[in-house]
């Protein structure tokens, strides 16, 4: 937790009823692709996407972490449900809370505020220590799950709470901007499956090209796409949007973590889609079982790794800072 978090909360509340600070991953070694893909997703989401979302909808979903509420918001929303502040039947009660604030027209704000700090850094080539000025965001940083099992469990809870339970509880209420944001959140129930289907198609096409290249006399299948058709232009446009998305994600990662992590964001995007696919499969399976049997869905506690004594000094502040 950044040492200025609470000062920032005190400065904005009670003028604002909810203050959300950015949540970023702590840096991890390049080989930890599972933990590393959280770097990319949260960098893009909390450096760019939520800023745009707030502009469009004047509302943001609470992330739970790095979030503060005014006393007025707590009193009003607990009164709504007989002194029950958060929804006990939602696996993502923080996400649900943000939409309830919007319903009562309470003021929400996402704060991307940075200070300039001087740090000592060793040169990569000369190994000499020099003083550099860095932009340090007032935010919350943490280690996200690094095992596949833990990541799938955590993300399946997000998919279940945001998409499935959110759809069942909230429907499509709200103005057009709110409906658009709900659509963006819920389309993952389809896109997480379509992404993997797309990878299978790409692997199949590349395999055919490899066979034909290695054996020119092999059978030549007819092309999947005829140049000049409407589907051809759809694919070309889609490729352009894909490249734009890759560049935007790499840019957000570079601004927060440097060029090394930015270059890794593309292969980690592919691995992240695989994780999201497995998490969506698990979420759909658990939700269908709940609908068929009526058995309550258990809340999965995320297992966190905390910085060691060796890792902490680079994040510590001096007394008085």
TAWOJO-V402175 format. One record per helix or strand of 3 or more residues. SS is the DSSP state (alpha for helix, beta for strand). FROM is the first residue (numbers start at 0). LEN is the number of residues. Records with the same first field share a line. If there is no record, write none. Layout:
SS: FROM-LEN + FROM-LEN
This chain:
alpha: 4-8 + 32-25 + 70-10 + 92-11 + 147-23 + 175-11 + 187-27 + 229-28 + 258-35 + 308-7
beta: 17-4 + 22-3 + 66-3 + 107-4 + 113-9 + 128-9 + 139-4
